[in-house]
């Protein structure tokens, strides 16, 4: 195992990292609220509808 770790680059052997904000649910809620407030949800829905329509127009059978 030591020989395997010897050949790895230095940056890939780092495993631990520091956690600044452990509130995962709060981060997800903040990101979702930002997603809604900026109107990106409408862009997602419009893209899904247009993509579905294009898929149906270009499919055969």
N, C-alpha and C positions, 0 to 999 in steps of 0.2 A: 504494500500500500504506500509506503514511503517513496518508493521509486516512481509510482504513478504520480504522486503529488509533486515530485521533483521536476517533472517535465511539463507541468502545467504553468501557464503564465501567472505572474504574481496577482494580477487583478482578479483572476477566476477562482483563487483559493479563499477569498474572503467570503465568509458565511454570515457572520453577525452584522446587524445593522441597528442603528438607533431609531426608535419610534418616537416621533415628536408629539403626535396626537393619537392616542389609542382609541378614541371615540369613533369607531368605524361606522356605526349606524348614523351618527350625526354628520359624518362626511358624505355618506350616500344621500342623506336627506338634503343636504346643502347642494350637492351636485344636481339632484333631481329638480329642486326648486329653481336653480339657475337654468336648467334645460327647459323648463316650462316658461319662465319669465322672459327668456330671450327669444322665444318663438321657434326654437329649433324643433319642437315637437310637430309643428305644422309642416315644416320642411320634410321631416321624416315621413309623415303621413302622405303628403303629396307625392313624394318620391316612391313610396310603396305602391300607391294607386297607379301612377304613370308606368312604373316598372311592370306591374301586373298586366296593364293594358298592352304594353309593348310585347310582353311575353305571349299573350294570347293572340296578338296579330301576327307574330312571326312563327308560331308553332304550326306544325302540319299534323292534321289528324284529329 
